[in-house]
Amino acid sequence: MRIDRVYVILSLSMLILVSCQQPVTKIEIKSDTMQNIDQTNVTDYLTKLSGYTTKYFINSDNNFSDYGFNGNGSQSNPFIIENLVVLDDFDIAIEIFNTTKHFIIKDSNIATGARGIILGNVSKNTASIISNQFQGSMSGGLLIYDSPGVYVFNNTFDKSQMYTALRLTNCNDSCINQNKMLGQPRGNIEIKNSNGTEISNNTLQKSNIKIYENQAYLYDTYIVFNNTISGKEFGFFANNNNLIINTQIYACLFIAFCNNITIRNQYIEEIGEGLTILNSNEIFVENCSLIMCYDGIIVESCSNVYISDNYLCYCGWGISVHLSNDVDIFENNIMNCTMFGVVVWSNSTLIENNTIRADHTAVKLWGDRDNIIINNYLSECLVSVDMLFSYDSAIIGNNCSANRNNGMFVSKSRDILVSNNLFDRKGTKNSYALQVWICQRVTLTYNTFQNYQSDGLYISSSNSCLIMNNEFRYNGHAISVWSNSFYNIIYDNIFFENGYGSQCSDSGIGNVWYNETLKLGNFWSNYNDEGYYYLGGTAGTYDKYPRSTIAPTTYPSVAINSIESLVIFAIICCMSILRRFFRKNTPF
């Protein structure tokens, strides 16, 4: 269903029809994959890595004997690598590549700076990692790739710093059993493209088990049972249809290739990722609480996902939507996120009637189209909305007040509607209400900008924008149009006591501050009824039809302020209601 594009187009069309008599003028890196390294000399290898140091490096069967390990590499007499103590003197404890011999790494204490053990291109059913202690590795304790049939048993991972503690990639038919991940939100077990693997009897604290496959049927080959996270079950659902998940027995939920799933009344706290939804359709997340998660809700490669009436608090990222379509985020309370409230890299996302507070950005949109941000309370953040590389989208009716920095960024985007938003700084910090940078065809109408020490609206390197029916009060400058901004039209706005001298400045090219057809300019509180109203800046522009007699009668608010705006707002509300109705009632 493509209601989003219709929504935006109707809104823009109605705006132009009812309010404008003329058209807008358009004038370092070390790879995890170290296969087929020719050198077997450890010193030469370390030099090649430019700073990464490895205690034991094995690149062929012959290297096992170089270190004097016991055994001969047969199945009955494997090489035994045991009782090692490798601490911060080295970045990596053990690397083993391109081998066919059997070996066991066991009973060792590994606390290296970068990674603990890396295995790659090891023959099937030849490698066992048993009863080792991994501590504090920055980029992962145990990383294994292209090595099927690996046996990982009874290892302990503690204090993983940033990334996954245990990762398998392209390791079919392996076994991950009775391992412990202690007290670390990023100390995950992560399995990629390793079908036929058993993941059982593992104990985790505050971390996740993540399983990634490209095809739905491959999930059926995994054996996943009796894993606990912080004393609760790991909720793993793959290839399920028509389910309601409403019992509070799960530490986290991992949903993959599912259809028509309702997730309700969950309480999830102190974990890396609270709810992960992958490659699924018709998913409903309702009345859940996610507290102190690194990522609250992740939606990736999904369609028709409905997230409503949830409470997220003290998460790093509240709700993240990646590469998905038709996702509704509605009436959620997202409070005190340390980074972002909602992040969207997707199309056709509706963000409506949410209350969002974040230490950084309330809503961040990257590289998307047909998205709508409407009627949200986005205050007390660093930034309310940050929109980058977005198209055919709308930001309407939001309260963007009391933010610690700028109210909103719109950059490198085109065909954007910004309407009926309230920007009220209520402070003394030098900041902007709205910055428009490297954009085309941004329409700003019926917004209120007030109490910003710097500019209410800052436009740079943008063209063919329409700015009308907005109110600017008590800002340093109401509008500043900077160089490389051209052919923007600005009229029928209220400028009331903004800064000193001219209330706006224009250093662009060919910008027009009035409507010639309507003989209509802007209201200026400091206009003396004589001649044109001249703008500051280097462009030498002026308002040909300035007004001084229409004084404001009420203090501005986010409320609708004209019949035309009411019509636009009604269309938006109707389209939003219809969108939700069809989303919830359309069969799949």
C-alpha positions in Angstrom: 0.0 0.0 0.0 1.4 3.4 -0.9 -0.8 5.8 1.0 2.3 7.8 2.2 3.1 9.3 -1.1 -0.5 10.3 -1.7 -0.6 11.8 1.8 2.4 14.1 1.1 1.3 15.0 -2.4 -2.2 15.9 -1.3 -0.9 18.0 1.6 1.5 19.9 -0.7 -1.1 20.4 -3.4 -3.7 21.7 -1.0 -1.2 24.1 0.5 -0.2 25.6 -2.8 -3.8 25.8 -4.1 -5.3 27.5 -1.1 -2.4 29.8 -0.1 -0.5 30.8 -3.2 -1.8 32.4 -6.4 1.4 31.8 -8.3 3.7 28.8 -8.5 6.9 28.6 -6.6 9.7 29.9 -8.9 12.3 27.3 -9.8 15.2 29.1 -11.0 43.2 1.3 9.3 41.9 -1.7 9.1 42.8 -5.3 9.9 40.4 -7.8 8.2 38.8 -10.5 10.2 39.5 -12.7 7.2 43.2 -13.6 7.1 43.1 -16.6 4.9 45.9 -17.8 2.7 48.7 -15.8 4.3 51.8 -17.1 2.6 54.2 -16.2 5.5 54.4 -18.6 8.3 57.0 -16.7 10.2 55.3 -15.0 13.2 57.7 -12.0 13.2 57.0 -11.2 9.5 53.3 -11.6 10.1 53.3 -9.1 13.0 55.1 -6.6 10.8 52.5 -7.0 8.1 49.7 -6.3 10.5 51.2 -2.9 11.4 50.6 -2.9 15.1 48.4 -5.9 15.8 50.4 -8.5 17.8 49.5 -12.1 18.0 51.0 -14.6 20.6 50.3 -17.8 18.7 49.9 -17.6 14.9 49.2 -20.8 12.9 48.6 -20.5 9.1 49.0 -24.2 8.1 49.2 -27.7 9.6 53.0 -27.4 9.9 52.8 -24.5 12.3 51.4 -26.6 15.1 54.7 -28.3 15.7 56.5 -24.9 15.7 55.1 -24.3 19.1 55.6 -27.8 20.5 52.0 -28.5 21.2 51.2 -32.0 22.3 49.5 -34.4 19.9 49.8 -35.2 16.2 46.6 -33.7 14.9 44.7 -36.9 14.3 41.1 -37.3 15.5 42.2 -39.7 18.3 45.3 -37.6 19.2 44.6 -33.9 18.5 47.0 -31.1 19.1 46.4 -29.8 22.6 46.7 -26.1 23.2 46.1 -25.7 26.9 46.8 -23.7 30.1 47.9 -20.6 28.2 47.9 -17.2 29.9 47.8 -14.4 27.4 47.2 -10.9 28.8 47.4 -7.4 27.6 50.9 -7.8 26.2 49.3 -8.9 22.9 46.3 -7.8 20.9 45.3 -11.3 19.8 46.1 -14.5 21.7 45.6 -17.2 19.0 45.0 -17.1 15.3 44.6 -20.4 13.3 43.9 -20.4 9.6 43.9 -22.9 6.7 44.3 -26.1 8.7 43.1 -29.7 8.4 44.4 -31.2 11.6 42.4 -31.8 14.8 43.1 -29.5 17.7 41.6 -28.5 21.1 42.1 -25.1 22.8 41.3 -25.5 26.5 41.8 -24.3 30.0 43.4 -21.0 29.0 43.1 -17.5 30.4 42.9 -14.9 27.6 42.6 -11.2 28.3 44.0 -9.5 25.2 43.3 -6.0 24.0 41.6 -6.6 20.6 40.4 -10.2 20.1 41.0 -13.4 22.0 40.9 -16.3 19.4 40.3 -16.1 15.7 39.8 -19.3 13.6 39.4 -19.2 9.8 39.1 -21.8 7.0 39.5 -24.7 9.5 38.4 -28.1 8.2 35.0 -29.5 9.3 34.8 -31.1 12.8 38.4 -30.5 13.7 38.3 -27.6 16.1 37.2 -27.6 19.8 37.3 -24.6 22.1 36.7 -25.9 25.7 36.7 -24.3 29.2 38.6 -21.1 28.4 38.3 -17.8 30.2 37.9 -14.7 27.9 38.1 -11.3 29.6 37.8 -7.7 28.3 38.4 -8.2 24.6 37.6 -5.0 22.8 36.4 -6.5 19.5 35.3 -10.0 20.5 36.5 -12.9 22.5 36.1 -15.7 20.0 35.6 -15.2 16.2 35.3 -18.1 13.9 34.5 -18.1 10.2 34.4 -20.6 7.3 35.0 -23.4 9.8 32.1 -25.9 9.9 31.5 -28.3 12.8 33.2 -26.2 15.5 32.6 -27.3 19.1 32.5 -24.5 21.6 31.9 -25.8 25.1 31.9 -24.4 28.7 33.8 -21.2 28.0 33.3 -18.0 30.0 33.3 -14.5 28.5 33.5 -11.6 30.8 33.7 -7.8 30.3 33.5 -7.8 26.5 34.0 -4.1 25.7 32.2 -3.3 22.5 31.2 -6.0 20.1 30.1 -9.6 20.1 31.8 -11.9 22.5 31.3 -15.1 20.4 30.7 -14.9 16.7 30.4 -17.7 14.1 30.1 -16.9 10.4 29.7 -19.6 7.7 30.2 -22.4 10.3 27.5 -24.9 9.5 26.7 -27.8 11.9 28.6 -26.4 14.8 27.7 -26.7 18.5 27.6 -23.8 21.0 26.9 -25.4 24.4 27.1 -24.5 28.1 29.0 -21.2 27.6 28.6 -18.2 30.0 28.4 -14.5 29.1 28.7 -12.5 32.3 27.2 -9.0 32.9 27.8 -7.3 29.5 25.2 -5.8 27.3 27.4 -6.2 24.2 28.7 -9.7 25.0 26.4 -11.5 22.5 26.4 -14.9 20.9 26.1 -14.0 17.2 25.6 -16.7 14.5 25.6 -15.8 10.8 24.9 -18.2 7.9 25.7 -21.3 10.0 22.7 -23.5 9.5 22.5 -26.8 11.3 24.1 -25.3 14.4 23.0 -26.2 17.9 22.8 -23.4 20.5 21.9 -24.9 23.8 22.3 -24.6 27.6 24.1 -21.3 27.4 23.8 -18.7 30.2 24.0 -15.0 29.5 23.7 -11.9 31.5 22.4 -8.7 29.9 23.4 -9.9 26.4 21.7 -11.5 23.4 21.7 -14.5 21.1 21.4 -13.4 17.5 21.0 -15.7 14.5 21.1 -14.4 11.0 20.1 -16.3 7.8 19.1 -15.0 4.4 16.4 -17.7 3.8 13.5 -18.6 6.0 13.9 -22.4 5.7 17.4 -22.3 7.0 16.2 -21.2 10.4 14.4 -24.6 10.7 17.8 -26.3 10.7 19.0 -24.6 13.9 18.6 -26.4 17.2 18.0 -23.8 19.9 16.9 -24.7 23.4 17.4 -24.1 27.1 19.3 -20.9 26.8 18.8 -18.3 29.6 19.5 -14.6 29.7 19.5 -13.0 33.2 17.5 -15.9 34.5 14.7 -15.7 31.9 14.1 -17.5 28.6 15.6 -16.5 25.3 12.5 -15.8 23.1 13.4 -17.2 19.6 10.7 -17.3 17.0 11.4 -18.2 13.4 9.0 -19.2 10.6 6.0 -18.7 12.9 2.6 -17.5 11.8 -0.5 -16.2 13.6 0.9 -16.1 17.1 0.2 -13.9 20.2 3.2 -13.6 22.5 1.9 -12.1 25.8 3.5 -14.0 28.7 6.3 -12.3 30.5 8.8 -15.1 30.5 11.4 -13.8 28.0 14.5 -11.7 28.6 14.4 -10.6 25.0 12.7 -11.6 21.8 14.2 -12.5 18.4 11.6 -12.7 15.6 12.7 -13.8 12.1 10.6 -14.6 9.0 7.3 -14.5 10.8 3.8 -13.3 9.8 0.9 -11.9 11.8 2.6 -11.9 15.2 1.3 -9.9 18.1 3.9 -9.1 20.9 2.1 -7.7 23.9 2.7 -6.9 27.6 6.4 -7.8 27.6 8.7 -6.4 30.2 12.3 -6.4 29.1 15.2 -4.7 30.9 19.0 -4.4 31.1 19.9 -6.2 27.9 21.7 -5.4 24.7 18.8 -5.6 22.3 15.3 -5.9 23.7 13.2 -6.8 20.7 14.6 -7.7 17.2 12.3 -8.2 14.3 13.8 -9.4 11.0 12.3 -10.2 7.6 8.8 -10.3 8.9 5.3 -9.1 7.9 2.3 -7.9 9.9 3.9 -7.6 13.3 2.2 -5.8 16.1 4.1 -4.6 19.2 1.8 -3.3 21.9 2.0 -2.2 25.5 5.5 -3.4 26.1 8.1 -1.9 28.4 11.8 -1.9 27.5 14.0 -0.4 30.2 17.8 0.2 30.0 18.4 -1.7 26.7 21.2 -0.7 24.4 18.7 -1.0 21.6 15.1 -1.1 22.5 13.3 -2.3 19.3 15.0 -3.1 16.0 13.0 -3.6 12.9 15.0 -4.7 9.8 13.8 -5.8 6.3 10.2 -5.9 7.4 6.8 -4.6 6.1 3.6 -3.7 7.9 4.9 -3.4 11.4 2.8 -1.5 13.9 4.5 -0.3 17.2 2.1 1.4 19.6 1.5 2.2 23.3 5.0 1.1 24.4 7.2 2.5 27.0 10.9 2.7 26.4 13.2 4.3 29.0 17.0 4.8 29.4 17.7 2.9 26.2 20.7 3.8 24.0 18.6 3.8 20.8 14.8 3.6 21.3 13.3 2.3 18.1 15.4 1.6 14.9 13.8 0.9 11.5 16.2 -0.4 8.8 15.4 -1.2 5.2 11.7 -1.7 5.9 8.4 -0.4 4.5 5.1 0.6 6.0 6.1 0.9 9.7 3.8 2.8 12.1 5.3 4.1 15.4 2.3 5.4 17.2 1.6 6.7 20.8 4.7 5.5 22.4 6.6 7.1 25.3 10.3 7.0 24.6 12.1 8.7 27.4 15.7 9.5 28.3 17.4 7.7 25.5 21.1 8.3 25.7 21.4 8.7 21.9 18.3 8.5 19.6 14.6 8.1 20.3 13.6 6.9 16.8 16.0 6.2 13.9 14.7 5.4 10.4 16.6 4.2 7.3 13.4 3.1 5.6 10.5 4.2 3.4 6.8 4.8 4.3 7.3 5.2 8.1 4.7 7.0 10.1 5.8 8.5 13.4 2.7 9.9 15.1 1.6 11.0 18.6 4.7 9.9 20.4 6.4 11.6 23.3 10.2 11.4 22.8 13.0 12.7 24.9 16.6 11.8 24.1 20.0 13.0 25.2 20.9 13.5 21.5 18.2 13.4 18.8 14.5 12.6 19.2 13.9 11.5 15.5 16.6 10.8 13.0 15.8 10.0 9.3 18.5 8.9 6.9 18.2 8.1 3.2 14.5 7.5 3.0 11.3 8.7 1.4 7.5 9.0 2.0 7.9 9.3 5.8 5.6 11.3 8.0 6.5 12.8 11.5 3.2 14.2 12.9 1.9 15.4 16.2 4.8 14.3 18.4 6.2 15.9 21.5 9.9 16.1 20.7 11.1 18.5 23.4 14.0 18.6 25.9 16.4 16.8 23.5 19.6 18.1 21.9 17.8 18.1 18.5 14.2 17.3 17.8 14.4 16.1 14.2 17.5 15.4 12.0 16.5 14.6 8.4 19.3 13.7 5.9 18.9 12.5 2.3 15.2 12.3 2.6 12.5 12.8 -0.1 8.8 13.3 -0.4 8.3 13.5 3.4 6.5 15.6 5.9 7.1 17.0 9.4 3.8 18.3 10.8 2.3 19.5 14.0 5.2 18.6 16.3 6.2 20.4 19.5 10.0 20.9 19.2 10.5 23.2 22.2 13.0 23.5 25.0 15.8 21.7 23.1 19.3 22.1 24.3 20.7 22.8 20.8 19.0 23.4 17.4 15.4 22.5 17.0 15.5 20.7 13.6 18.0 19.9 10.8 16.8 19.2 7.2 19.8 18.6 5.0 20.5 17.2 1.5 16.8 16.5 1.0 14.0 17.6 -1.4 10.3 17.9 -1.6 9.8 18.2 2.1 6.8 19.7 3.9 7.4 21.3 7.3 4.1 22.6 8.7 2.4 23.6 12.0 5.4 22.9 14.2 6.3 24.9 17.4 9.9 25.8 18.0 10.4 27.6 21.3 13.9 27.7 22.7 13.0 29.2 26.1 16.7 29.8 26.9 19.7 31.8 26.1 21.9 29.3 24.3 23.1 30.4 20.8 21.2 28.0 18.6 18.8 27.8 15.6 15.2 26.7 15.5 15.5 25.1 12.0 18.4 24.7 9.6 17.8 23.9 5.9 21.0 23.0 4.2 21.6 21.8 0.6 17.9 21.2 0.0 15.4 21.7 -2.8 11.7 22.5 -2.7 11.2 22.6 1.1 7.8 24.1 2.0 7.6 25.7 5.4 4.2 27.0 6.5 2.3 27.8 9.7 5.2 27.1 11.9 6.0 29.2 15.0 9.7 30.1 15.7 10.4 32.0 19.0 13.0 32.8 21.6 16.1 31.6 19.7 19.2 33.6 20.4 20.5 33.1 16.9 18.2 32.5 13.9 14.7 31.2 13.8 15.3 29.8 10.3 18.7 29.3 8.8 18.8 28.5 5.0 22.1 27.6 3.3 22.8 26.3 -0.2 19.1 25.6 -0.8 16.8 26.6 -3.6 13.2 26.8 -4.7 11.8 26.7 -1.1 8.4 28.3 -0.2 8.2 30.0 3.2 4.9 31.5 4.1 2.3 31.9 6.9 4.9 31.4 9.6 5.4 33.4 12.8 8.8 34.5 14.0 9.0 36.2 17.4 11.9 37.3 19.7 14.7 35.5 17.8 18.1 36.9 17.1 17.3 37.0 13.4 14.0 35.6 12.1 15.4 34.2 8.9 19.0 34.2 7.6 19.4 33.2 3.9 23.1 32.5 3.2 25.1 32.3 0.0 24.4 29.7 -2.7 20.7 29.9 -1.7 18.5 31.0 -4.6 15.0 31.4 -6.0 13.3 31.0 -2.6 10.0 32.7 -2.1 9.2 34.2 1.4 5.9 36.0 2.0 2.9 36.4 4.3 4.9 35.7 7.4 4.8 37.6 10.8 8.1 39.0 12.0 7.8 40.4 15.5 10.7 41.9 17.4 13.4 39.7 16.1 16.9 41.1 16.8 18.1 44.6 15.9 17.7 46.6 12.7 16.4 44.4 9.9 14.7 41.3 11.3 16.0 39.1 8.4 19.1 38.8 6.3 19.6 37.6 2.7 22.9 36.9 1.1 21.6 34.6 -1.6 20.6 35.0 -5.2 17.2 35.8 -6.7 15.2 35.3 -3.5 11.8 37.0 -3.4 10.3 38.3 -0.2 6.8 39.0 -1.5 4.1 37.7 -3.8 3.8 40.0 -6.8 0.5 38.5 -8.0 -1.2 39.0 -4.6 0.7 42.2 -3.9 1.4 40.6 -0.6 4.6 40.8 1.5 5.2 40.2 5.2 4.3 41.8 8.5 7.2 43.5 10.1 6.8 44.9 13.7 9.5 47.6 13.0 8.2 48.8 9.6 7.4 52.5 9.7 4.9 52.5 6.8 7.4 54.2 4.4 8.6 52.5 1.2 10.0 49.1 1.0 11.3 47.0 3.9 15.0 46.3 3.2 16.7 43.1 4.4 20.1 42.8 5.8 22.8 40.7 4.1 24.7 41.2 0.8 21.9 40.5 -1.7 20.3 43.9 -1.4 16.8 42.4 -1.4 13.6 44.0 0.1 10.0 43.4 0.8 8.1 45.3 -1.8 4.7 45.0 0.0 5.5 45.2 3.7 2.8 45.5 6.3 2.7 47.1 9.7 -1.0 47.2 10.6 -1.7 43.5 11.3 -0.3 43.2 14.9 -0.5 39.8 16.6 -3.3 39.6 19.1 -2.4 36.3 20.9 0.8 34.7 22.0 1.7 32.0 19.4 1.2 28.3 19.9 1.3 25.2 17.9 -2.4 25.5 17.3 -3.9 25.8 13.8 -3.9 29.5 12.8 -6.0 29.7 9.6 -8.8 28.1 7.6 -6.2 27.0 5.0 -4.1 25.4 7.7 -7.2 23.7 9.0 -7.9 22.2 5.6 -4.4 20.9 5.3 -4.4 19.5 8.8 -7.7 17.8 8.3 -6.4 16.0 5.2 -3.3 14.9 7.1 -5.3 13.5 10.0 -7.8 11.7 7.7 -5.0 10.1 5.7 -3.2 9.1 8.9 -6.4 7.4 10.2 -7.1 5.7 6.9 -3.5 4.5 6.8 -3.7 2.8 10.2 -7.2 1.4 9.4 -6.0 -0.3 6.2 -2.8 -1.4 7.7 -4.6 -3.3 10.5 -7.4 -4.7 8.3 -5.7 -5.6 5.1 -5.1 -9.4 4.7 -1.6 -10.5 3.8 
